[in-house]
Amino acid sequence: MRGVIGKLARQLNTSATGEGLTPTQASVLGLISGRGPLGLAELAELEGVNPTMLSRVVGKLTELELIHRIPDPADARAARVEVTPTGKKTHDRIKARRAAVVSECLDRLPVQTTRTLLEALPALEALAEQLRTAEAAASSRS
């Protein structure tokens, strides 16, 4: 199962390259776009990347004017990042392109296979949540 999920993720990630972003940049943009302003530590944890890597990604997204830094109201020494209107439009295009790719592929599969995949979505969501919870617990212990 891990191999199939990895393969699917890699194939879906290629849809981000049409916007000139790496898969990690597109993922970070999506997190910021979907969850609103985020602190850098929270963003690094959600994305599962180290702070140095995140700093480079945030720098590039800022340079491209897809996100910008804002003061953290809870901590004057910290910053948060939020999506710009251009970043929101870019994220929406990436999301629409990925949805279209998946939809086109599902249309080419046998109806029963598509039905089986759709019926499996709740179980896959539960698996994703369990993985997120296990990873968060492991991070808090270290």
ROKOLRO-776442 format. One line per 4 residues: number of its first residue (from 1); their letters; for each residue x, y, z of N, C-alpha, C, CB. Coordinates in pm, 1 decimal. Each point is the difference from the previous one (the first is absolute). Glycine has a CB too. Example, Ala and Ser with C-alpha at 12.3 -4.5 7.8 and 13.67 -1.06 7.14 Angstrom:
ROKOLRO-776442
1> AS> 1319.0:-569.0:780.0:-89.0:119.0:0.0:90.0:120.0:0.0:-189.2:-117.3:124.6 ~ 154.2:222.3:-196.6:82.0:119.0:6.0:-77.0:109.0:73.0:118.4:-62.8:-214.5
//
This chain:
ROKOLRO-776442
1> MRGV> 82.8:-118.1:0.0:-82.8:118.1:0.0:87.9:125.3:0.0:-182.5:-126.0:120.9 ~ 289.2:124.3:-41.7:88.1:116.3:6.7:56.0:34.0:-137.4:58.2:-59.1:236.0 ~ -22.5:-42.0:-312.0:54.4:23.2:-133.8:-100.5:65.9:-93.6:146.9:-196.3:33.7 ~ -270.5:150.9:-27.4:-105.2:57.3:-85.0:-27.9:144.2:40.0:-101.5:-228.0:-30.8
5> IGKL> 93.2:253.0:161.6:-25.5:136.4:46.0:113.7:92.4:-42.0:-131.5:-89.2:194.9 ~ 254.2:43.8:-181.3:114.8:79.9:-43.2:-2.8:28.9:-149.1:131.7:-99.5:184.4 ~ -166.5:-1.7:-261.1:-8.1:16.1:-145.7:-108.4:101.5:-37.7:79.7:-237.6:-29.9 ~ -196.9:225.7:93.8:-107.9:95.4:-24.9:42.7:142.2:37.2:-168.4:-182.1:41.6
9> ARQL> 233.0:195.8:74.0:44.4:132.4:44.9:97.9:60.7:-99.1:-33.2:-69.5:238.2 ~ 129.3:-9.6:-285.5:97.6:52.2:-96.3:-68.1:43.1:-129.3:175.3:-148.6:99.3 ~ -270.0:69.2:-146.5:-67.8:33.6:-125.0:-86.9:124.5:16.1:1.5:-242.4:-63.6 ~ -69.0:255.3:176.3:-80.1:120.2:24.1:89.0:122.5:20.1:-179.4:-142.3:102.3
13> NTSA> 294.3:122.9:-39.8:91.0:112.1:22.1:51.1:60.5:-129.9:65.6:-104.9:214.1 ~ -58.7:26.9:-319.7:48.1:55.2:-126.6:-93.9:107.3:-52.9:109.9:-218.1:-50.7 ~ -235.3:218.1:96.1:-93.7:102.5:-46.1:37.9:138.5:50.6:-179.1:-172.6:-5.8 ~ 261.1:181.0:109.5:42.3:129.9:52.7:105.1:64.4:-89.1:-50.7:-79.7:230.8
17> TGEG> 121.2:0.6:-308.5:109.4:55.3:-79.1:-49.4:94.1:-108.7:130.0:-205.7:46.7 ~ -255.2:196.8:-86.1:-55.2:92.6:-98.4:-2.6:143.3:49.4:-136.2:-185.5:-87.3 ~ 145.0:204.9:217.0:2.7:133.9:58.8:143.0:42.6:32.7:-229.7:-38.1:93.8 ~ 326.2:-46.8:-125.4:139.1:33.9:28.4:38.8:-22.9:145.0:-13.3:165.8:-181.1
21> LTPT> -65.8:-242.7:253.9:28.5:-28.8:140.4:44.1:-144.5:16.0:-167.3:173.0:71.7 ~ 250.0:-195.6:27.7:33.8:-137.1:35.3:-119.4:-58.8:74.6:250.6:51.9:12.1 ~ -257.2:-184.6:0.0:-108.8:-58.4:78.6:-6.0:52.8:143.8:20.5:-203.1:-141.3 ~ 95.1:222.8:204.5:0.8:51.8:137.0:-51.8:143.0:4.0:193.0:-149.5:55.4
25> QASV> -151.1:231.8:-150.4:-49.7:137.8:-5.1:-151.5:1.9:-19.0:220.4:76.4:-94.8 ~ -270.4:-160.9:5.8:-144.7:-6.0:-24.6:-72.8:-48.5:124.8:41.4:-44.4:-244.4 ~ 15.4:-51.4:315.0:-62.1:-52.1:121.5:-5.8:106.5:109.4:82.3:-229.2:-59.3 ~ 27.8:301.1:79.3:4.3:106.3:100.4:-100.0:109.5:-36.8:243.4:-50.8:48.9
29> LGLI> -247.7:87.8:-175.5:-97.3:100.1:-44.8:-142.0:-47.3:29.9:158.4:75.8:-181.4 ~ -186.2:-202.9:157.2:-132.0:-55.1:26.3:-35.6:3.5:148.1:28.0:-145.1:-199.1 ~ 68.2:112.2:285.3:-25.1:5.5:144.2:-32.1:142.0:44.6:153.1:-195.3:32.8 ~ -73.7:290.0:-79.6:-21.3:139.3:39.6:-133.0:49.9:-55.3:249.2:39.8:6.0
33> SGRG> -279.1:-74.5:-128.1:-124.9:42.1:-62.8:-120.6:-59.4:70.3:119.4:20.1:-216.9 ~ -110.1:-145.9:253.7:-113.9:-68.9:60.1:-20.1:25.8:147.4:34.5:-169.5:-167.8 ~ 72.1:197.2:240.6:-10.7:12.6:145.8:15.4:142.6:50.3:87.7:-228.7:15.2 ~ -66.8:322.9:-106.4:13.7:138.4:43.5:140.6:28.9:48.8:-240.9:2.4:60.5
37> PLGL> 262.5:112.0:-0.4:135.3:32.9:46.8:53.0:-107.0:95.2:-52.2:244.1:-25.6 ~ 177.1:-282.9:3.0:63.8:-103.5:81.8:136.1:48.4:47.5:-121.8:-180.6:-126.7 ~ 157.3:141.4:248.0:134.2:23.8:49.5:95.5:-96.5:-67.9:-89.4:81.5:221.3 ~ 215.7:-43.5:-227.5:97.8:-83.5:-70.4:22.5:-134.3:68.4:109.2:207.7:-79.9
41> AELA> -109.3:-210.3:212.6:19.2:-127.9:69.8:-118.5:-93.3:-26.9:135.3:116.2:179.9 ~ -255.2:-61.8:-175.2:-119.5:-80.3:-28.1:1.9:-50.5:-144.2:-130.0:132.9:170.2 ~ 169.6:-45.8:-261.1:6.5:-36.4:-141.9:102.8:-110.6:-22.9:-68.0:234.0:-63.0 ~ 183.6:-224.2:127.5:103.1:-103.8:-13.6:-51.7:-133.7:51.2:179.8:173.6:25.0
45> ELEG> -253.1:-170.3:86.4:-54.7:-123.8:56.3:-106.8:-59.5:-92.3:47.4:85.7:232.3 ~ -137.8:-1.5:-281.6:-105.7:-49.0:-88.0:56.5:-59.0:-128.8:-153.7:171.4:95.8 ~ 255.7:-107.3:-149.1:57.6:-45.1:-126.9:100.1:-112.8:20.4:-32.7:229.1:-92.0 ~ 84.1:-242.3:213.1:96.2:-106.5:27.9:136.6:27.1:-59.6:-188.3:-157.9:7.6
49> VNPT> 228.0:285.4:-7.1:132.3:37.0:-51.1:77.2:70.5:110.3:-88.6:20.4:-236.6 ~ 221.0:-21.1:224.5:80.9:67.6:100.5:-5.2:151.8:-21.5:151.4:-202.6:16.5 ~ -121.8:280.6:86.5:-10.7:145.5:-10.3:86.6:61.9:-109.8:-50.0:-0.7:240.7 ~ 166.7:-55.2:-266.0:86.8:54.0:-105.3:-65.3:-15.2:-136.7:202.2:-55.2:137.8
53> MLSR> -255.4:-64.1:-164.5:-68.9:-25.0:-126.8:-121.6:91.1:-11.2:79.2:-240.0:-0.4 ~ -155.6:251.4:108.5:-118.3:85.3:-3.0:38.2:145.0:-25.3:-116.0:-156.7:156.4 ~ 223.4:201.7:-97.6:45.0:137.5:-20.8:27.2:27.3:-147.8:98.8:0.6:230.6 ~ -37.2:-95.6:-298.5:25.6:15.6:-144.7:-129.5:2.5:-79.0:219.1:-116.0:27.5
57> VVGK> -312.8:27.4:8.3:-128.5:-6.0:-69.7:-78.0:129.8:20.8:-4.9:-250.7:28.3 ~ -2.2:295.5:96.6:-71.5:124.8:31.2:66.9:117.8:-72.1:-69.8:-92.8:226.4 ~ 202.2:92.8:-229.3:71.7:106.6:-70.7:-36.8:4.7:-147.4:187.1:-23.4:162.1 ~ -192.0:-92.2:-225.5:-33.6:-6.3:-142.9:-145.6:42.6:-23.8:168.8:-185.7:-30.8
61> LTEL> -260.4:135.9:113.0:-140.9:37.2:-16.4:-20.9:149.2:24.8:-67.6:-231.1:70.6 ~ 145.0:288.2:22.0:-6.4:144.2:25.7:54.9:76.4:-119.8:23.9:-39.6:248.3 ~ 88.6:-7.1:-300.6:62.2:62.9:-117.8:-95.7:-0.1:-119.6:226.5:-73.2:82.4 ~ -303.8:-33.5:-96.5:-96.7:-11.1:-109.5:-130.4:75.4:29.4:99.8:-222.3:-56.7
65> ELIH> -105.7:285.0:175.3:-116.9:76.1:45.0:-126.0:-86.5:10.7:100.3:202.2:-105.6 ~ -80.5:-329.2:145.5:-111.6:-91.5:21.3:-43.6:0.1:146.9:82.2:-142.2:-190.8 ~ 11.0:176.4:279.4:-28.8:14.9:142.7:72.9:124.4:48.5:-29.4:-251.9:33.5 ~ -7.7:299.5:84.3:77.2:105.7:64.5:-2.9:-19.7:150.5:-51.9:159.2:-188.1
69> RIPD> 152.1:-100.3:253.0:13.0:-11.4:144.9:-82.2:109.1:67.4:230.7:-100.0:-24.3 ~ -289.7:62.8:137.4:-72.8:95.9:82.1:44.7:-20.5:143.9:-200.5:3.6:-158.8 ~ 190.0:98.9:242.3:39.3:-17.9:140.5:-91.3:-100.0:69.2:88.4:234.6:5.5 ~ -30.9:-308.4:87.9:-77.8:-92.7:80.4:-58.4:79.7:116.6:146.0:-200.8:-66.2
73> PADA> -278.8:208.7:75.5:-58.8:81.0:107.0:31.0:-52.1:140.6:-180.0:58.7:-159.0 ~ 211.6:-186.9:170.6:28.4:-59.1:130.7:147.1:12.0:40.2:-187.4:-157.4:-40.4 ~ 275.8:184.7:-56.6:144.0:4.1:27.8:65.6:98.4:-95.9:-1.1:-240.2:82.5 ~ 37.8:356.3:-31.2:57.0:105.8:-84.8:130.9:-41.8:-67.1:-107.3:166.9:149.9
77> RAAR> 174.6:-269.1:-96.5:126.4:-45.0:-59.8:-21.3:-95.2:-116.9:107.3:27.7:221.8 ~ -228.2:-80.0:-234.6:-28.1:-102.5:-101.0:-81.2:58.1:-115.1:6.1:-176.6:178.0 ~ -7.3:102.4:-286.4:-78.9:39.2:-117.1:-91.2:-114.7:-39.6:183.1:154.9:-79.1 ~ -286.6:-118.6:10.4:-90.9:-97.5:-59.5:4.5:25.9:-150.2:-152.8:-14.2:208.9
81> VEVT> 104.8:-82.3:-284.8:-7.8:20.3:-144.5:-144.3:-20.6:-43.5:240.5:-76.2:-33.1 ~ -281.2:156.7:-63.7:-133.9:-15.1:-55.2:7.7:12.1:-151.2:-105.2:93.1:210.4 ~ 5.1:-149.5:-276.3:-3.7:-3.3:-145.4:-39.4:138.2:-52.5:-59.4:-247.1:2.1 ~ 114.9:282.9:-116.9:-38.4:122.8:-69.2:-111.8:-34.2:-99.2:235.3:99.6:25.9
85> PTGK> -301.5:-0.3:-81.9:-100.2:-31.0:-102.7:59.6:-79.5:-117.0:-122.4:208.8:64.8 ~ 243.2:-175.3:-105.0:66.3:-74.7:-107.7:26.4:-143.4:42.8:105.7:211.8:-83.3 ~ -63.2:-229.9:207.6:24.2:-134.4:52.4:-127.3:-82.6:6.2:189.6:90.7:131.5 ~ -300.2:-27.9:-92.6:-128.8:-70.2:5.4:-39.9:-46.6:-139.1:-70.1:137.6:198.8
89> KTHD> 85.6:-50.5:-298.8:-34.1:-37.4:-138.2:90.1:-113.8:-48.8:-77.1:236.4:-45.4 ~ 204.8:-228.7:78.7:93.9:-106.0:-39.8:-39.7:-132.2:65.0:185.3:169.7:-25.9 ~ -214.0:-166.4:155.7:-41.4:-121.5:70.1:-128.7:-55.5:-61.4:108.5:83.8:212.0 ~ -203.3:2.4:-241.6:-126.4:-45.4:-59.6:23.1:-67.2:-135.3:-119.8:185.5:118.8
93> RIKA> 213.4:-131.9:-198.4:31.0:-63.0:-130.3:63.6:-137.6:19.5:31.2:228.0:-102.5 ~ 60.8:-237.8:197.7:64.4:-129.3:28.3:-105.1:-101.4:43.9:214.8:116.6:65.7 ~ -300.5:-75.8:26.0:-104.2:-88.8:51.2:-94.5:-43.0:-112.0:15.7:112.0:224.5 ~ -54.3:-18.9:-309.2:-90.3:-33.2:-110.9:67.5:-94.5:-99.1:-113.4:222.5:26.9
97> RRAA> 242.7:-199.4:-52.4:72.9:-86.7:-93.5:10.4:-140.9:56.5:130.7:197.5:-85.4 ~ -100.6:-208.5:214.4:9.2:-132.6:62.0:-134.9:-70.7:-2.9:185.4:82.2:147.7 ~ -292.1:-8.9:-117.8:-134.6:-59.9:-2.5:-34.4:-46.7:-140.5:-71.8:147.5:190.4 ~ 106.8:-67.4:-290.4:-30.0:-37.6:-138.4:77.1:-125.6:-40.6:-43.5:241.4:-54.9
101> VVSE> 169.3:-249.1:94.4:82.0:-117.7:-32.8:-61.0:-124.8:62.5:207.4:143.6:-13.5 ~ -244.2:-135.2:141.2:-58.8:-115.4:68.1:-132.4:-37.5:-65.2:112.0:67.0:215.3 ~ -195.0:32.4:-243.8:-130.5:-24.9:-61.1:14.1:-67.3:-136.4:-91.7:198.3:122.3 ~ 184.5:-147.7:-204.2:22.0:-58.9:-132.6:45.3:-145.1:12.4:59.0:226.7:-91.3
105> CLDR> 28.0:-253.7:187.0:48.2:-137.1:18.9:-111.4:-91.0:50.1:229.0:88.5:48.1 ~ -310.3:-37.8:45.8:-112.6:-80.1:49.7:-97.3:-31.3:-112.2:24.5:104.5:226.1 ~ -44.1:-10.0:-317.7:-91.4:-21.0:-112.8:46.9:-112.9:-91.9:-61.3:241.7:11.6 ~ 192.2:-267.6:-12.8:54.2:-105.4:-87.7:2.5:-137.3:67.0:138.3:174.2:-111.2
109> LPVQ> -164.6:-177.9:240.7:-1.3:-127.5:71.7:-137.1:-65.7:-12.8:173.6:86.1:161.9 ~ -178.9:-217.1:-143.4:-130.9:-65.7:3.6:-85.3:59.5:112.8:101.6:-213.3:-93.8 ~ -231.6:219.7:72.7:-92.5:59.9:96.2:15.5:-63.1:138.1:-160.1:48.1:-186.8 ~ 171.8:-179.6:193.7:11.4:-67.2:130.5:128.6:40.5:71.1:-133.1:-193.7:-88.3
113> TTRT> 241.5:211.1:15.7:126.1:41.2:61.3:-14.4:140.2:58.7:129.7:-144.3:-162.0 ~ -192.7:233.6:86.7:-23.9:136.2:49.9:-87.1:-4.3:124.5:20.5:92.0:-233.3 ~ -124.9:-171.1:230.7:-89.6:-12.5:115.0:77.5:-51.6:122.3:-196.0:-43.4:-155.8 ~ 279.1:-56.3:135.5:79.2:-55.5:109.8:92.7:105.7:58.6:-11.2:-226.8:-106.7
117> LLEA> 75.7:303.7:20.6:89.0:106.1:48.1:-76.5:104.5:80.7:147.8:-37.3:-198.6 ~ -262.3:77.8:149.3:-79.9:100.9:71.0:-49.8:-53.5:134.0:-69.7:97.8:-220.4 ~ 32.5:-224.9:224.2:-45.4:-60.1:125.6:114.5:-12.4:101.1:-176.0:-125.6:-127.8 ~ 299.6:118.5:78.8:116.2:-12.9:88.3:45.3:134.2:58.5:69.7:-197.6:-134.3
121> LPAL> -121.4:308.6:83.9:46.6:130.9:45.8:-13.3:20.8:151.0:-62.6:86.9:-222.4 ~ -48.7:-121.3:286.0:-5.7:18.3:145.6:108.8:-78.8:74.0:-245.5:37.0:-22.3 ~ 273.6:-156.6:-21.9:105.0:-80.0:64.1:137.1:63.9:-21.6:-137.9:-208.4:-33.4 ~ 162.3:261.5:-84.1:127.6:67.1:-26.9:12.7:127.8:81.7:0.9:-96.1:-231.1
125> EALA> -110.7:169.3:247.7:0.4:119.9:84.8:33.6:-37.8:144.2:-171.0:110.2:-150.4 ~ 112.0:-219.0:199.0:27.5:-45.8:136.4:147.5:-39.8:14.0:-239.6:-79.7:22.9 ~ 293.7:14.1:-124.4:141.5:-36.2:1.8:87.1:125.3:4.6:-51.5:-210.7:-127.8 ~ 19.8:309.7:45.4:77.3:124.9:-1.9:-2.7:67.3:136.8:-52.2:28.8:-244.0
129> EQLR> -63.1:-27.9:308.0:-12.7:61.2:132.8:80.8:-78.0:102.8:-228.8:84.8:-60.0 ~ 226.4:-216.7:53.1:79.1:-80.8:92.2:149.6:24.7:-19.5:-181.5:-173.3:0.7 ~ 224.4:184.3:-124.7:141.5:27.8:-26.9:39.2:136.3:54.7:-10.3:-142.9:-205.5 ~ -76.9:243.1:186.7:27.3:134.6:50.5:8.5:-2.6:152.6:-117.9:102.3:-199.3
133> TAEA> 26.2:-170.8:263.1:-2.5:-9.1:146.0:124.3:-72.4:52.4:-251.7:-0.2:-5.5 ~ 288.0:-109.0:-58.5:119.1:-76.0:42.4:126.7:83.4:-17.8:-114.8:-215.3:-62.6 ~ 121.8:290.5:-46.5:117.2:82.9:-24.7:8.2:112.6:102.0:-11.6:-55.7:-244.1 ~ -102.1:116.8:276.5:-2.5:106.9:100.1:42.5:-53.4:136.6:-183.2:116.3:-128.0
137> AASS> 136.6:-235.2:163.1:36.3:-60.1:129.4:149.4:-29.5:4.1:-230.5:-100.4:21.2 ~ 284.0:49.2:-130.7:144.3:-30.5:-5.3:82.3:128.2:10.4:-46.9:-203.5:-141.3 ~ 0.7:311.3:77.1:70.8:127.7:5.7:1.3:57.1:141.1:-65.1:42.8:-236.6 ~ -43.9:-57.6:307.3:-8.9:56.1:134.7:86.8:-77.4:99.7:-232.0:77.8:-52.7
141> RS> 259.9:-204.7:22.1:85.7:-79.7:88.6:146.9:29.0:-19.7:-171.9:-175.7:-1.9 ~ 208.7:229.8:-115.8:142.3:21.9:-25.4:49.2:133.2:47.1:-20.6:-146.5:-191.2
//
